[in-house]
Amino acid sequence: MPDQTDDRRRDPLLLFALSCALALGWLMVGMVTAETVTDIFAESGPIEQTSALFLLLSALALGVEMVRRRDWGRWHLAVLVLAAGLRELDWDKAFTDSGILQLRLYSGDGPLGHKIAGAAVVILLVWAGLRLLRRNLPDWLRALRGRDVWAWLMLAALALYGVAKSLDGLGRKLAPWGIEISDWANRTAGRSEEAMELFGAILILQVVGLSLIRRAATPKLRTPEPRIPKPRTPEPRSAAPSGAATEGARRRGRVT
């Protein structure tokens, strides 16, 4: 009889419900402790902290599964999700004069150690991104055509992050085009960005959970042990009769 408790623990709807409940609980704490609504949507506020938490949990789950199954070929997934979570915490510019993704860090007169460390991180991220495109993009496109849930959730998460990125600093981006927006519109765009990033992080955690559930249902194939052939014992062969004995037997048969 199948273990129903184990099935419930692997229910993707349960994971989604727990993620939303955790986000709601932490936001409620932020609403109670914040003095203004602006504090809730501020940088390093409760919404951004929750987004970072879900991304870091996703990276941790990928890393633990990779180590447990010794599937080192998936390291790039954990690295990219971890980088996204740390960027939510502003770690990309926490240890250098400028952000590691800013060109002025490498073209300015900053410390050489900062430039080397930033370049190493960027190279690692580019390498991980190329591996993602080469190893996972074809499977994702096939899953989209096959209407797999995880693939469409990933598409929704990417769309949310894309729209959120376009809303970040909307007034500053529109100013060179001669378009001015009100403070209310700019503030609403910034808050919408934080909300979209939070929901995108929840979807990424859901995608990781579905991926781990699917991999757990497919046991890892064991490499068959090499079979050493046993030496064959030669069978005893009866001695062939000589030509003289054969001819004598024929003659005796004729006499008889």
NORKA-V457808 format. One record per residue. N is the residue number from 1. SS is DSSP state (H for helix, E for strand, L for the rest). OMEGA is omega as a letter, one per 30 degrees, with the letter a starting at -180 (999 if undefined). Layout:
BEGIN
N,SS,OMEGA + N,SS,OMEGA
END
This chain:
BEGIN
1,L,a + 2,L,a + 3,L,a + 4,H,l + 5,H,l + 6,H,l + 7,H,l + 8,H,l + 9,H,a + 10,L,a + 11,L,a + 12,H,l + 13,H,l + 14,H,l + 15,H,l + 16,H,a + 17,H,l + 18,H,l + 19,H,l + 20,H,l + 21,H,l + 22,H,l + 23,H,a + 24,H,l + 25,H,a + 26,H,l + 27,H,l + 28,H,l + 29,H,l + 30,H,l + 31,H,a + 32,H,a + 33,H,a + 34,L,l + 35,L,l + 36,L,l + 37,H,l + 38,H,l + 39,H,a + 40,H,a + 41,H,a + 42,L,l + 43,L,a + 44,L,l + 45,L,a + 46,H,l + 47,H,l + 48,H,l + 49,H,l + 50,H,l + 51,H,l + 52,H,a + 53,H,a + 54,H,l + 55,H,l + 56,H,l + 57,H,l + 58,H,l + 59,H,l + 60,H,l + 61,H,l + 62,H,l + 63,H,l + 64,H,l + 65,H,l + 66,H,a + 67,H,a + 68,H,a + 69,H,a + 70,L,l + 71,L,a + 72,H,a + 73,H,a + 74,H,a + 75,H,a + 76,H,l + 77,H,l + 78,H,a + 79,H,a + 80,H,l + 81,H,l + 82,H,l + 83,H,l + 84,H,l + 85,H,l + 86,H,l + 87,H,l + 88,H,l + 89,L,l + 90,L,l + 91,H,a + 92,H,l + 93,H,a + 94,L,a + 95,L,l + 96,L,l + 97,L,l + 98,L,l + 99,L,a + 100,L,l + 101,L,l + 102,L,a + 103,L,a + 104,H,l + 105,H,a + 106,H,a + 107,H,a + 108,L,a + 109,L,a + 110,L,l + 111,L,a + 112,H,l + 113,H,l + 114,H,a + 115,H,a + 116,H,a + 117,H,l + 118,H,l + 119,H,l + 120,H,l + 121,H,a + 122,H,l + 123,H,l + 124,H,a + 125,H,l + 126,H,l + 127,H,l + 128,H,l + 129,H,l + 130,H,l + 131,H,l + 132,H,a + 133,H,a + 134,H,a + 135,H,a + 136,L,a + 137,H,l + 138,H,l + 139,H,l + 140,H,l + 141,H,l + 142,H,l + 143,H,l + 144,H,l + 145,H,l + 146,L,l + 147,L,l + 148,L,a + 149,H,a + 150,H,a + 151,H,l + 152,H,l + 153,H,l + 154,H,l + 155,H,l + 156,H,l + 157,H,l + 158,H,l + 159,H,l + 160,H,l + 161,H,l + 162,H,l + 163,H,l + 164,H,l + 165,H,l + 166,H,l + 167,H,a + 168,L,a + 169,L,a + 170,H,l + 171,H,l + 172,H,a + 173,H,a + 174,H,a + 175,H,l + 176,L,l + 177,L,a + 178,L,a + 179,L,l + 180,L,l + 181,L,a + 182,L,l + 183,H,l + 184,H,l + 185,H,l + 186,H,l + 187,H,l + 188,H,l + 189,H,l + 190,H,l + 191,H,l + 192,H,l + 193,H,a + 194,H,l + 195,H,l + 196,H,l + 197,H,l + 198,H,a + 199,H,l + 200,H,l + 201,H,l + 202,H,l + 203,H,l + 204,H,l + 205,H,l + 206,H,l + 207,H,l + 208,H,l + 209,H,l + 210,H,l + 211,H,l + 212,H,l + 213,H,a + 214,H,l + 215,H,l + 216,H,l + 217,H,l + 218,L,a + 219,L,a + 220,L,a + 221,L,l + 222,L,l + 223,L,a + 224,L,l + 225,L,l + 226,L,l + 227,L,l + 228,L,a + 229,L,l + 230,L,l + 231,L,a + 232,L,l + 233,L,a + 234,L,l + 235,L,l + 236,L,a + 237,L,l + 238,L,a + 239,L,l + 240,L,l + 241,L,a + 242,L,a + 243,H,a + 244,H,l + 245,H,l + 246,H,a + 247,H,l + 248,H,l + 249,H,l + 250,H,a + 251,H,l + 252,H,l + 253,H,l + 254,H,a + 255,H,l + 256,L,999
END
